[in-house]
Amino acid sequence: MYIPWPRVPYGSPMELTANHIRSRIKNVQYYQFPGTMTILCCITTLNGFNVVGEAHCHNAEKFSVIIGQDEAYKKAVDKIWPLEAYLDRHYEDINNVKQSIVPG
Protein backbone atom coordinates (compact mmCIF):
# COMPACT_ATOMS: atom_id res chain seq x y z
CA MET A 1 0.00 0.00 0.00
CA TYR A 2 1.45 3.36 -1.02
CA ILE A 3 1.19 5.97 1.72
CA PRO A 4 1.56 9.52 0.40
CA TRP A 5 3.81 11.88 2.32
CA PRO A 6 4.59 15.48 1.36
CA ARG A 7 7.78 15.78 -0.64
CA VAL A 8 9.86 18.66 -1.84
CA PRO A 9 10.57 18.89 -5.61
CA TYR A 10 12.68 16.27 -7.41
CA GLY A 11 11.69 13.46 -5.05
CA SER A 12 14.07 14.38 -2.25
CA PRO A 13 12.85 13.75 1.30
CA MET A 14 10.77 16.40 3.00
CA GLU A 15 12.83 18.88 4.95
CA LEU A 16 11.93 19.13 8.60
CA THR A 17 11.87 22.82 9.40
CA ALA A 18 10.46 24.95 12.18
CA ASN A 19 7.65 25.95 9.81
CA HIS A 20 6.84 22.30 9.14
CA ILE A 21 6.76 21.51 12.86
CA ARG A 22 4.47 24.50 13.52
CA SER A 23 2.19 23.37 10.68
CA ARG A 24 1.62 20.07 12.50
CA ILE A 25 0.19 21.80 15.60
CA LYS A 26 -3.59 21.78 15.97
CA ASN A 27 -4.05 23.09 19.52
CA VAL A 28 -2.03 24.41 22.48
CA GLN A 29 -3.21 24.39 26.11
CA TYR A 30 -1.45 25.57 29.27
CA TYR A 31 -1.98 24.60 32.87
CA GLN A 32 -0.41 26.01 36.01
CA PHE A 33 -0.74 23.87 39.10
CA PRO A 34 -2.44 25.96 41.82
CA GLY A 35 0.00 27.36 44.35
CA THR A 36 3.05 26.37 42.30
CA MET A 37 5.43 27.87 39.79
CA THR A 38 5.07 24.86 37.47
CA ILE A 39 3.45 25.29 34.08
CA LEU A 40 2.59 22.57 31.57
CA CYS A 41 2.03 23.04 27.86
CA CYS A 42 0.06 20.38 26.01
CA ILE A 43 0.36 20.51 22.23
CA THR A 44 -2.11 18.48 20.21
CA THR A 45 -0.85 17.62 16.75
CA LEU A 46 -3.01 17.34 13.65
CA ASN A 47 -3.28 13.57 14.10
CA GLY A 48 -4.47 13.97 17.71
CA PHE A 49 -1.21 13.01 19.44
CA ASN A 50 -0.41 15.01 22.59
CA VAL A 51 3.05 16.23 23.53
CA VAL A 52 3.71 17.87 26.90
CA GLY A 53 6.41 20.34 27.88
CA GLU A 54 6.98 21.73 31.34
CA ALA A 55 8.57 24.76 32.95
CA HIS A 56 9.54 25.24 36.57
CA CYS A 57 10.73 28.28 38.46
CA HIS A 58 12.48 28.08 41.82
CA ASN A 59 12.47 31.81 42.58
CA ALA A 60 9.06 33.37 43.25
CA GLU A 61 10.44 36.88 42.66
CA LYS A 62 11.44 35.97 39.11
CA PHE A 63 8.34 33.92 38.24
CA SER A 64 6.44 34.97 35.13
CA VAL A 65 3.48 33.08 33.69
CA ILE A 66 4.32 34.34 30.18
CA ILE A 67 7.94 33.19 30.37
CA GLY A 68 6.84 29.88 31.91
CA GLN A 69 4.36 29.27 29.10
CA ASP A 70 7.00 30.15 26.51
CA GLU A 71 9.53 27.74 28.04
CA ALA A 72 6.97 24.94 28.37
CA TYR A 73 5.89 25.48 24.74
CA LYS A 74 9.50 25.30 23.52
CA LYS A 75 10.07 22.07 25.43
CA ALA A 76 6.91 20.52 23.98
CA VAL A 77 7.87 21.56 20.43
CA ASP A 78 11.33 20.06 20.97
CA LYS A 79 9.62 16.71 21.52
CA ILE A 80 7.81 16.91 18.17
CA TRP A 81 11.03 17.01 16.10
CA PRO A 82 12.10 13.38 16.66
CA LEU A 83 8.52 12.18 16.17
CA GLU A 84 8.28 13.90 12.79
CA ALA A 85 11.73 12.65 11.77
CA TYR A 86 10.71 9.10 12.63
CA LEU A 87 7.43 9.46 10.74
CA ASP A 88 9.23 10.81 7.66
CA ARG A 89 11.70 7.92 7.68
CA HIS A 90 8.89 5.41 8.27
CA TYR A 91 6.91 6.60 5.25
CA GLU A 92 10.05 6.74 3.16
CA ASP A 93 10.83 3.12 4.03
CA ILE A 94 7.27 1.98 3.27
CA ASN A 95 7.32 3.73 -0.09
CA ASN A 96 10.75 2.26 -0.95
CA VAL A 97 9.50 -1.25 -0.18
CA LYS A 98 6.39 -0.61 -2.28
CA GLN A 99 8.50 0.57 -5.21
CA SER A 100 10.77 -2.47 -5.00
CA ILE A 101 7.83 -4.91 -4.98
CA VAL A 102 5.66 -3.37 -7.70
CA PRO A 103 7.26 -3.22 -11.15
CA GLY A 104 6.96 0.09 -12.75
C-alpha positions, -999 to +999 in steps of 0.1 A: +000+000+000+014+034-010+012+060+017+016+095+004+038+119+023+046+155+014+078+158-006+099+187-018+106+189-056+127+163-074+117+135-051+141+144-022+128+137+013+108+164+030+128+189+050+119+191+086+119+228+094+105+249+122+077+260+098+068+223+091+068+215+129+045+245+135+022+234+107+016+201+125+002+218+156-036+218+160-040+231+195-020+244+225-032+244+261-015+256+293-020+246+329-004+260+360-007+239+391-024+260+418+000+274+444+031+264+423+054+279+398+051+249+375+035+253+341+026+226+316+020+230+279+001+204+260+004+205+222-021+185+202-008+176+167-030+173+137-033+136+141-045+140+177-012+130+194-004+150+226+031+162+235+037+179+269+064+203+279+070+217+313+086+248+329+095+252+366+107+283+385+125+281+418+125+318+426+091+334+433+104+369+427+114+360+391+083+339+382+064+350+351+035+331+337+043+343+302+079+332+304+068+299+319+044+293+291+070+302+265+095+277+280+070+249+284+059+255+247+095+253+235+101+221+254+069+205+240+079+216+204+113+201+210+096+167+215+078+169+182+110+170+161+121+134+167+085+122+162+083+139+128+117+127+118+107+091+126+074+095+107+092+108+077+117+079+077+089+054+083+069+066+053+101+067+032+108+031+040+073+020+033+073+037-001+107+023-009+095-012-002+064-006-023+085+006-052+108-025-050+078-049-050+057-034-077+073-032-112+070+001-127 
